[in-house]
Amino acid sequence: MSRAVYHEIVDTFAEAQGNPAEGSPELLMTMTFEEREGKTTLTQRVQFASVADLEALLAMQGVQGATESQDRLETELANMTV
């Protein structure tokens, strides 16, 4: 089994120019990629800087957005040829 862990992904919401948007929620994301029987499992853990940041993300429907992004990633990966 192979494993890769990214520990320092700090995410904020950005404006069109790529700069963090003023007052946007901040979070620390840990992504773990593990190979199991020839397939890769991606696990994401998210830690918010504050309860207010979590509440802001929920109000922005951030869970729905993250789920849609993961679904798009899954589709793209399924269409890749190795």
matplotlib code that plots the C-alpha trace (Angstrom):
import matplotlib.pyplot as plt

x = [0.0, 1.3, 0.4, 0.9, -0.3, -0.4, -0.5, -0.3, -3.1, -4.6, -7.6, -9.5, -12.0, -10.5, -11.6, -11.3, -7.6, -6.8, -6.3, -8.1, -11.5, -11.9, -13.7, -13.7, -13.7, -10.2, -9.6, -6.7, -7.2, -5.3, -5.5, -4.4, -4.0, -3.7, -3.3, -5.3, -5.4, -4.5, -7.0, -6.5, -8.5, -8.6, -9.4, -9.9, -10.0, -10.9, -10.1, -11.6, -9.8, -13.0, -16.6, -17.5, -15.6, -17.4, -20.7, -19.8, -18.9, -22.2, -24.2, -22.4, -23.4, -19.8, -20.5, -22.6, -19.9, -17.2, -19.3, -19.8, -16.1, -15.3, -17.9, -16.3, -12.9, -14.2, -15.7, -12.4, -10.3, -12.7, -12.2, -8.4, -6.3, -3.1]
y = [0.0, 3.4, 6.6, 10.3, 13.0, 16.7, 18.6, 22.3, 23.2, 26.4, 27.4, 30.7, 31.9, 34.0, 36.9, 36.8, 37.8, 34.9, 37.0, 35.8, 37.4, 39.8, 38.1, 34.7, 31.5, 30.0, 26.3, 23.8, 20.8, 17.5, 15.3, 11.6, 9.5, 5.8, 3.0, -0.2, -3.1, -1.0, 1.8, 5.2, 6.4, 10.1, 11.2, 14.9, 16.3, 19.9, 22.1, 25.5, 28.5, 29.2, 28.2, 31.4, 30.2, 26.8, 28.6, 30.9, 28.0, 26.2, 29.4, 29.6, 26.0, 25.1, 21.4, 21.2, 23.0, 20.6, 17.6, 18.9, 19.4, 15.9, 14.5, 16.4, 15.1, 11.5, 11.9, 13.3, 10.5, 7.9, 9.3, 9.3, 6.7, 5.5]
z = [0.0, -1.0, 0.9, 0.3, 2.7, 2.1, 5.4, 4.6, 2.3, 3.6, 1.6, 1.4, -1.1, -3.8, -5.9, -9.7, -9.6, -7.3, -4.1, -0.9, -0.7, 2.3, 5.2, 3.5, 5.7, 6.2, 6.6, 6.8, 4.6, 4.9, 1.9, 2.0, -1.1, -0.4, -2.9, -2.2, -4.5, -7.5, -6.7, -5.0, -2.1, -1.4, 2.1, 2.9, 6.5, 7.0, 10.1, 10.3, 11.8, 13.9, 14.4, 12.6, 9.5, 9.6, 9.9, 7.0, 4.8, 5.6, 4.9, 1.5, 0.7, 0.7, 1.4, -1.8, -3.7, -2.4, -3.2, -6.8, -7.2, -6.0, -8.4, -11.3, -10.2, -10.1, -13.6, -15.0, -13.4, -14.8, -18.3, -18.1, -20.0, -18.4]

ax = plt.figure().add_subplot(projection="3d")
ax.plot(x, y, z, "-o")
ax.set_aspect("equal")
plt.show()
